């Protein structure tokens, strides 16, 4: 801290609670300006704009679920695999793949099952 200036740490990608998001949007709809919201709630005015725009699209303060990695195996393929494993607990990977008529690599099958 030189020359009496404060250095504040920037925390990127701050996730605000749905309650705080709703509070910001309601305050804005009641006529509070972005700088006033900043001082009252403690949120950056640029974030206020983003949260209001997000609320207009989503019509909710909740976060949308994140998709994550999609499942490679189809439900009916998994049912075939589990039926074959229940029938023969010690079935080899290649036999399992052939008997279930899967087009996936064995590594994909293992990754989905583990």
Residue pairs with C-beta under 8 A, 6 or more apart in sequence:
1 7
14 47
15 63
16 24
16 43
16 47
16 51
18 60
18 61
18 62
18 63
19 61
20 41
20 43
21 51
21 54
21 55
21 61
22 61
23 41
24 37
24 41
24 43
24 48
24 51
24 52
25 51
25 52
25 55
25 61
27 36
27 37
27 40
27 41
28 34
28 37
28 48
28 52
32 40
34 45
34 48
34 49
35 45
37 43
37 45
37 48
38 44
38 45
38 48
43 51
55 61
58 64
71 112
72 104
72 108
72 111
72 112
73 81
73 102
73 104
73 108
73 109
73 112
77 100
77 102
77 104
78 112
80 100
80 101
80 102
81 96
81 100
81 102
81 109
81 113
84 91
84 96
84 99
84 100
85 91
85 96
91 99
93 106
93 109
93 110
94 106
96 102
96 109
97 104
97 106
97 109
102 109
